[in-house]
């Protein structure tokens, strides 16, 4: 199916403190909300928008990367069912290669945060737990040493505003090792992980 490319006619405030890529991101979201971009429309390519606005291509791609993240959030919010306009725009992002670059960037970021989080947690909590090596994903598995209950640890963590999942809640029958599933995507550095580890340490014991 052929789809028309919509000329957005974006106008940027050249005197504003807000970066151009943020302005472009906001203008395109506004075009979707106002109906300028309709289901089936194509957004301009980065090259076309670069020529239209007279900006560096990297600026346009930064805006499109933010849009890719926003569309991903919308898709998750609709639990597999999203509006037609969102589906059309995500399709464009995939065809133009922006979504693939977004995924590559996020994989690199998560790999760095995974390594930093594991190092920070092990430095503080190594005596109390073992962290399973993870080749990918957004969670770490913390294997508790001794006879500690993962359910008890998770319950106490939640009292301190920390979220984790007790693996025994997801296992049936047989031997069920005590372990906590912990998301690390918001841990920006090893130092942040060490601070998190100290909070967990305070909740390891009843």
C-alpha positions, 0 to 999 in steps of 0.5 A: 500500500502506498502512503503519502509523506506528509510535509509537516511545515515545522517551525522552530523557535531559534531563540528558545533554550529548548534544544532543536531535537526536543522542539521537533519531537514535540511538534511531531507529537502535536501533529499526531494529536491535532490530526495533521498526521493521520493513520496511513501517513508517512513522516518525512525521512531524516534526510528530507527533514534535514533539508527542510529545516537546515539542521544537522542530520544527527539533530533530526535522528535524536528527535526520531530516537525520542519518538521511537521510545515514546511509540514503544511506551505507547505500544506497551501501554496498549498491551499489544494493541495501539492506534493506527497512527502509532502503528503507521509511524512505527512501521516508518521507523522500522523501514528507515532504520531508526528503530533498529538504531534505537534498539542497538543504542538501548542494548549498549546502554543496558549492557553498561548498566548491567555491568555497573549494577552487578559490580556495585551490588557484589562489592557491598553484598557479595558475602550475602548473595551471588549474582547470576551472569546475564547475557541480556535482558533488563533484570539481575538474579540475586541468589541469596546465600544461607537460609534467607527467604526471598519472599521475606527480603522482597517484603522488607525491600518494599517497605523501603520503596524498593521493588523486586520479585521473589523467584519462589513465587514463580516456581512450582514443586521441588527444590526452590532456590531463594533468589530475588529478581531485580530490575537495573534499567534505572541504575545509572552508575556503579556508585548508584548501585552501591547506594542501592546495595546498602539499602538492600543490605539493611533489609536482608535481615528481619 
